[in-house]
Amino acid sequence: MDEDTRYEAVRSRDARFDGEFFFGVATTGIYCRPSCPAVTPKRRNVRFFATAAAAQGSGFRACRRCRPDAVPGSAEWNARADVVGRAMRLIGDGVVDREGVAGLAVRLGYSARQVQRQLTAELGAGPVALARAQRAHTARVLVQTTDLPITEIAFASGFASVRQFNDTIRAVYASTPSELRTARTPHAPKVPAKGTGPSAGIPLRLAHRGPYQSAAAFDLLAREAVPGIEEITGTPGRRTYRRTLRLPYGTGIAAVDERPGALRTAPPAHPGGWLDARLHLTDHRDLTTAVQRLRRLFDLDADPYAVDERLGADPRLAPLVTARPGLRSPGTADPEELAVRALVGRAEAERLVRRHGKMLDAPSGGLTHLFPEPSALADAAPGEPLTALATALADGTVRLDAGVDRDDAEEALRALPGMDAGTVAVIRTRALGDPDVAPPGIEIPDAWRPWRSYAVQHLQHLRTAGELESR
């Protein structure tokens, strides 16, 4: 998009572009999302930015009306396989906070200087600034939804010091942390600092753009749920999906609610919606990572407008797209777990959880275990394909993290014994979040690129509906 086109999107408050770019207003020093309801600024006063971090780096602070830091992430980072796209996925997963820029560069296979140069040239901000913007958003969520002490929030958000935390919050939000807490919605749910039990946790709204077919996503998760690590409760339209999470600093339990009445149509300026979620974490430093993994699981950063426009142009898919606009291609909250489950199937995965999964310190309802780590499975079945996969995951021969090169990962998977093309396609689609996978045995024309994974979801949904009707 050129700047004139971007300005037209701002004038029309077009929410399709929320998260795709941001704009700052020179006369106010504020940056916003394109759909901000404030009075449209004059063109000569507007500056455009690829990321919130770039706007912050240029001295703009976040708008208090549209909260530009809370928009869905750009769908571009899911689709792109280059170093910038891979870097953005890793930064979103909290790698810079945990391992620094040097660790990010090692994962990408580039020098730290090259990574800095490429991100700055394309996004207007380097990895440190991008991670800083993410930390600020995490801090705001904790300040406004919990009663945790401000000092604890500073370190839980990834800041190295309380001073750095205070300076960043003032720069980004033009408020002190205490002022942010005072300004939170009076009736918003708040979590006590020492909350426990299944109802405790951090309440969140996981935003998405455009329509979202929540029923299809929850149907898929219900079919695949492995007892002990996952459960779905409630009736269709009002279900809650809960699962355990293994995270860098501890463990977690996530609960995500189905939103009834998914949008059947969505005009260009529709602001989209959200899924309500609650995270109970043993260590609040895992908040950013947990949120990003839930977003990948539910495919919340997708661009349904671009997907539906391309697929809806095909006569074969047009009626399916019309009936289910915004159908997503779900991913996973744990890529290594997904790879094992794709290989062995649901029944065997349940057995593995019972025999090799780690018990939670505090079971919650039907959630009792974490899925076994690859190292725990490496000796589970000597000579079998599972052993080969678990060993490769444990020693790094196969990497499935957010920033891995998808072609390299597929090549490594295909080299393992017992790994067929269909299983590799599932892993590439779900674990690696590739939006353009054509599995074997299904006719998928190139005209559906770069959204063939979404086309497969439409075709599988049609097949599942037909099977249920025939029973």
C-alpha positions in Angstrom: 0.0 0.0 0.0 1.2 3.5 -0.8 0.7 6.3 1.7 -2.3 7.8 -0.1 -4.1 4.4 0.1 -3.2 4.1 3.7 -4.7 7.5 4.4 -7.9 6.5 2.6 -8.1 3.5 5.0 -7.7 5.9 7.9 -10.4 8.2 6.6 -12.8 5.3 6.2 -11.8 3.8 9.6 -11.2 0.5 7.8 -10.5 -2.2 10.5 -9.2 -4.6 7.9 -5.9 -2.9 8.2 -5.7 -2.8 12.1 -2.3 -4.2 12.9 -1.1 -4.1 9.3 0.1 -0.5 9.8 -0.2 2.4 12.3 -0.4 6.1 11.9 0.9 8.9 14.1 -0.4 12.5 14.2 2.3 15.0 14.4 0.2 17.7 16.0 -0.9 15.5 19.0 2.1 13.1 19.3 -0.3 10.1 19.4 -0.3 7.0 17.2 -3.4 5.0 16.4 -4.8 2.0 14.5 -6.5 2.7 11.2 -10.0 2.2 12.6 -9.6 4.7 15.5 -12.9 6.5 16.0 -11.3 9.9 16.7 -11.6 12.8 14.2 -9.5 12.0 11.1 -6.4 14.2 11.1 -5.3 16.2 8.1 -3.1 14.4 5.6 -0.2 16.7 6.1 -0.1 15.8 9.8 -0.1 12.0 9.4 3.0 9.7 9.5 2.7 6.0 8.8 4.5 3.2 10.5 4.8 -0.6 9.8 4.9 -1.4 13.6 3.8 0.1 16.9 7.5 -0.1 17.9 8.4 2.2 15.0 5.8 4.7 16.0 7.0 4.6 19.6 10.6 5.0 18.5 9.6 8.2 16.6 8.2 9.7 19.8 4.5 8.9 19.5 2.5 7.6 22.4 -0.4 5.1 22.2 -3.9 6.4 21.7 -6.1 5.8 24.8 -9.3 5.5 22.7 -8.3 2.8 20.1 -5.5 1.1 22.1 -3.3 0.4 19.0 -1.1 -2.0 21.0 -4.1 -4.4 21.4 -4.8 -5.0 17.7 -4.4 -8.4 16.1 -0.9 -9.0 14.7 -0.1 -8.6 11.1 -1.1 -11.6 9.0 2.0 -11.0 7.0 4.2 -12.5 9.7 2.3 -15.8 9.5 2.6 -16.0 5.7 6.1 -14.8 5.1 8.9 -17.3 5.3 11.8 -14.9 5.0 14.1 -13.7 7.9 11.8 -10.8 8.8 8.7 -12.9 9.1 10.6 -15.6 11.1 12.1 -12.9 13.3 8.7 -11.4 14.1 7.3 -14.8 15.0 10.2 -15.4 17.4 10.0 -12.0 19.0 6.3 -12.5 19.5 7.1 -15.8 21.3 9.4 -13.8 23.7 12.8 -15.0 22.4 14.4 -11.6 22.7 13.3 -11.3 26.3 14.7 -14.7 27.2 17.7 -15.0 25.0 18.5 -11.5 23.8 19.2 -10.4 20.3 22.2 -12.8 20.1 19.8 -15.7 20.8 17.4 -14.5 18.2 20.2 -14.2 15.6 21.4 -17.8 16.3 17.9 -19.2 15.8 17.6 -17.4 12.5 21.1 -18.3 11.3 22.2 -14.7 10.8 24.5 -12.4 12.6 23.0 -10.0 15.1 24.0 -7.0 12.9 22.2 -8.5 9.9 19.1 -9.1 11.9 19.1 -5.6 13.2 19.7 -4.1 9.7 17.0 -6.1 8.0 14.3 -5.4 10.7 15.2 -1.7 10.9 15.2 -1.3 7.1 11.8 -2.9 6.6 9.9 -2.2 9.9 11.5 1.0 11.2 12.5 -0.7 14.4 15.1 -3.3 15.5 14.5 -6.4 17.6 15.1 -4.6 21.0 12.5 -1.9 20.1 10.0 -4.5 18.9 10.4 -6.5 22.1 10.1 -3.4 24.2 6.7 -2.5 22.6 5.5 -6.0 23.3 6.7 -5.8 26.9 4.8 -2.5 27.3 1.6 -4.2 26.1 2.1 -7.1 28.5 2.7 -4.7 31.4 -0.5 -2.8 30.6 -2.5 -6.0 30.6 -1.1 -7.0 34.0 -1.5 -3.5 35.5 -5.2 -3.2 34.4 -6.4 -6.8 35.0 -4.5 -7.9 38.1 -3.7 -6.6 41.6 -0.1 -7.8 41.3 2.4 -5.3 42.9 3.8 -2.9 40.3 7.3 -4.1 41.0 6.4 -7.7 40.3 4.7 -6.7 37.1 7.8 -4.9 35.9 9.8 -8.1 36.0 7.0 -10.4 34.9 6.7 -8.2 31.7 10.3 -8.8 30.9 11.8 -5.5 32.0 15.3 -5.6 33.4 14.6 -3.0 36.1 11.7 -1.1 37.6 13.2 2.2 36.3 13.2 0.8 32.7 9.6 -0.3 33.2 8.5 3.1 34.5 10.3 5.0 31.8 8.8 2.8 29.1 5.2 3.0 30.4 5.4 6.8 30.6 6.8 7.0 27.0 4.3 4.6 25.5 1.1 5.5 27.4 1.9 9.0 28.7 0.9 7.7 32.1 2.6 6.2 35.1 1.8 2.5 36.0 -0.2 3.7 39.0 -2.2 6.0 36.7 -2.9 3.2 34.3 -4.2 1.1 37.2 -6.4 3.9 38.5 -7.9 4.3 35.0 -8.9 0.7 34.5 -12.6 0.0 33.9 -14.4 -0.1 37.3 -16.3 -3.3 36.6 -13.5 -5.1 34.8 -12.6 -8.5 36.3 -9.4 -8.2 38.5 -7.2 -11.0 39.7 -5.8 -10.9 43.2 -2.1 -11.2 43.5 -2.3 -14.6 45.2 -5.3 -15.9 43.3 -5.6 -19.7 43.1 -7.9 -22.3 41.7 -9.5 -22.8 38.3 -11.3 -19.5 38.4 -8.2 -17.5 39.1 -5.9 -16.2 36.3 -5.5 -13.3 34.0 -8.6 -12.4 32.0 -7.9 -11.5 28.4 -9.6 -10.6 25.2 -7.8 -12.2 22.2 -8.6 -9.9 19.3 -9.2 -10.9 15.7 -10.0 -9.0 12.6 -13.1 -9.6 10.6 -15.5 -12.6 10.9 -14.5 -15.6 12.9 -16.0 -19.1 12.7 -15.6 -20.1 16.3 -17.9 -23.1 16.0 -15.6 -24.7 13.4 -12.5 -24.1 15.5 -14.1 -25.5 18.7 -15.5 -28.5 16.8 -12.0 -29.4 15.6 -10.6 -29.0 19.1 -13.4 -31.2 20.5 -12.7 -34.0 18.0 -9.0 -33.9 18.8 -9.0 -33.3 22.5 -6.7 -35.6 24.5 -7.9 -36.3 28.1 -5.6 -35.1 30.8 -4.2 -32.2 28.8 -7.3 -30.8 27.2 -11.1 -30.6 27.8 -14.1 -28.9 26.3 -17.1 -28.1 28.5 -20.5 -26.5 27.7 -23.0 -26.7 24.9 -22.3 -25.8 21.3 -22.2 -22.0 20.9 -21.1 -21.5 24.5 -18.3 -24.0 25.0 -15.0 -23.5 26.9 -11.8 -25.0 25.7 -9.2 -25.6 28.5 -5.7 -27.0 28.2 -2.4 -27.2 30.0 0.7 -25.4 28.7 4.4 -26.0 29.1 6.1 -22.6 29.1 9.6 -21.3 29.3 9.5 -20.3 33.0 6.7 -22.6 34.3 3.4 -24.1 33.4 0.0 -22.7 32.7 -3.7 -23.5 32.2 -5.6 -21.7 29.5 -9.3 -21.4 29.1 -10.8 -19.9 25.9 -14.6 -19.3 25.4 -16.5 -19.8 22.2 -18.3 -16.7 21.1 -21.9 -17.5 20.0 -23.4 -16.1 16.8 -20.2 -15.8 14.6 -20.5 -13.1 12.1 -21.9 -14.3 8.8 -20.9 -11.1 7.0 -18.5 -8.3 7.8 -18.5 -5.0 6.1 -15.0 -3.5 5.4 -15.1 -1.2 8.4 -16.3 -3.9 10.8 -13.9 -3.9 13.8 -13.8 -7.7 14.1 -14.1 -9.2 17.6 -12.4 -11.3 20.2 -12.4 -14.5 22.1 -12.5 -14.3 25.9 -9.7 -16.1 27.6 -8.2 -16.7 31.0 -4.7 -17.7 31.8 -3.5 -19.2 35.1 0.3 -19.1 35.2 2.8 -20.4 37.7 5.1 -17.6 36.5 3.7 -14.3 35.1 6.8 -13.9 32.9 5.2 -16.5 30.6 2.2 -14.2 29.8 3.5 -13.0 26.4 4.5 -16.4 25.3 1.2 -18.0 26.4 -0.9 -15.4 24.6 1.0 -15.8 21.4 0.7 -19.6 21.5 -3.1 -19.2 22.0 -3.2 -16.8 19.1 -1.5 -19.3 16.9 -3.7 -22.2 18.1 -6.9 -20.2 17.1 -5.3 -18.5 14.1 -6.3 -15.1 15.4 -3.8 -13.1 13.4 -5.2 -14.2 10.0 -6.5 -11.8 7.4 -10.0 -13.3 6.5 -10.6 -10.6 4.0 -7.6 -11.6 1.8 -8.3 -15.3 2.3 -12.0 -15.1 1.4 -11.4 -12.8 -1.5 -9.0 -15.3 -3.1 -10.8 -18.5 -2.4 -14.3 -17.0 -3.0 -13.3 -16.2 -6.6 -13.2 -20.0 -7.3 -16.6 -21.4 -8.3 -15.9 -24.6 -6.4 -15.2 -22.8 -3.1 -17.4 -19.7 -3.5 -20.5 -21.3 -1.8 -18.4 -22.6 1.0 -16.8 -19.2 1.6 -20.1 -17.5 1.5 -21.5 -20.0 4.1 -18.5 -19.8 6.4 -16.7 -16.4 6.0 -13.7 -16.1 8.2 -13.0 -19.8 8.5 -9.6 -20.3 10.1 -6.8 -22.8 9.8 -6.1 -23.6 13.5 -2.5 -24.2 14.6 -1.2 -25.5 17.9 -0.1 -24.2 21.3 2.8 -26.7 21.3 4.5 -27.6 18.0 6.4 -30.6 19.3 3.3 -32.0 20.9 1.4 -31.5 17.7 4.1 -33.4 15.7 3.9 -36.4 18.0 0.1 -36.4 18.0 0.1 -36.2 14.2 2.4 -39.2 14.0 0.7 -41.5 16.6 -2.9 -40.5 16.6 -5.3 -39.4 19.4 -5.7 -42.8 21.1 -1.9 -43.4 21.4 -1.4 -39.7 22.4 -3.8 -40.3 25.4 -1.7 -43.4 26.4 1.5 -41.4 26.2 0.0 -38.7 28.5 -1.0 -41.3 31.1 2.4 -43.2 31.0 4.9 -40.4 30.4 3.2 -37.1 31.0 4.2 -34.9 33.9 1.5 -34.5 36.6 0.4 -31.0 37.4 1.3 -29.8 40.9 -2.3 -28.6 41.2 -4.7 -30.5 38.8 -7.7 -28.5 37.7 -10.9 -30.3 36.7 -10.0 -32.8 34.0 -6.6 -31.2 33.4 -4.1 -33.4 35.2 -0.9 -33.6 33.1 1.5 -31.8 30.7 2.1 -33.6 27.4 5.4 -35.5 27.7 8.5 -33.8 26.5 10.4 -35.3 23.5 13.3 -36.3 25.8 10.8 -38.4 27.9 9.5 -40.1 24.8 12.9 -40.8 23.2 13.2 -44.2 25.0 9.5 -45.0 25.1 9.4 -47.3 22.0 12.9 -48.3 20.8 13.1 -48.7 17.0 9.7 -47.2 16.3 9.0 -44.0 14.3 8.0 -42.2 17.6 11.5 -42.8 19.0 13.1 -41.3 15.9 10.9 -38.2 16.0 11.2 -37.7 19.7 15.0 -38.1 19.5 15.2 -35.6 16.6 13.1 -33.1 18.5 15.1 -33.5 21.7 18.5 -33.1 20.1 17.5 -30.3 17.7 17.8 -32.3 14.5 14.2 -31.3 13.9 13.2 -27.8 15.0 9.6 -26.6 15.0 9.9 -23.3 16.9 8.1 -20.2 15.6 11.1 -18.9 13.6 12.3 -22.1 11.9 12.6 -22.2 8.1 9.6 -24.3 7.1 11.4 -25.9 4.1 14.3 -27.0 6.3 11.9 -28.4 8.9 10.0 -30.4 6.3 13.2 -31.8 4.8 14.4 -32.9 8.3 11.0 -34.5 9.0 10.9 -36.4 5.7 14.3 -37.9 6.6 12.8 -39.7 9.6 11.6 -43.3 9.4 7.9 -43.7 9.3 7.1 -40.1 8.5 4.8 -40.0 5.4 3.8 -37.1 3.3 0.4 -36.7 4.9 1.8 -36.5 8.4 4.4 -33.9 7.3 1.7 -31.8 5.7 -0.3 -31.8 8.9 2.8 -30.8 10.9 3.7 -28.0 8.4 0.1 -26.7 8.5 -0.5 -26.9 12.2 2.8 -26.8 14.0 4.6 -24.4 11.6 1.5 -22.3 10.8 2.0 -22.5 7.0 -1.1 -20.9 5.3 -0.3 -22.5 2.0 0.0 -26.3 2.3 -1.5 -28.8 -0.2 -1.7 -32.2 1.5 -1.5 -35.4 -0.7 -4.7 -37.0 -1.9 -6.7 -33.7 -2.1 -7.0 -31.8 -5.4 -5.7 -28.3 -4.6 -5.1 -26.0 -7.6 -2.3 -23.4 -7.6 -5.0 -20.7 -8.1 -5.8 -21.1 -4.4 -2.3 -19.9 -3.4 -1.2 -18.5 -1.0 -4.2 -19.8 1.1 -4.4 -23.5 0.3 -4.4 -24.5 4.0 -7.6 -22.5 4.4 -9.1 -24.1 1.3 -8.4 -27.5 2.9 -10.3 -26.4 6.0 -13.4 -25.6 3.8 -13.2 -28.9 2.0 -12.7 -30.9 5.2 -15.6 -29.1 6.9 -17.8 -30.0 3.9 -16.7 -33.6 4.1 -17.3 -33.8 7.9 -20.7 -32.3 7.5 -21.5 -34.9 4.8 -20.4 -37.7 7.0 -22.5 -36.5 9.9 -25.5 -36.1 7.6 -25.1 -39.7 6.2 -25.2 -41.3 9.7 
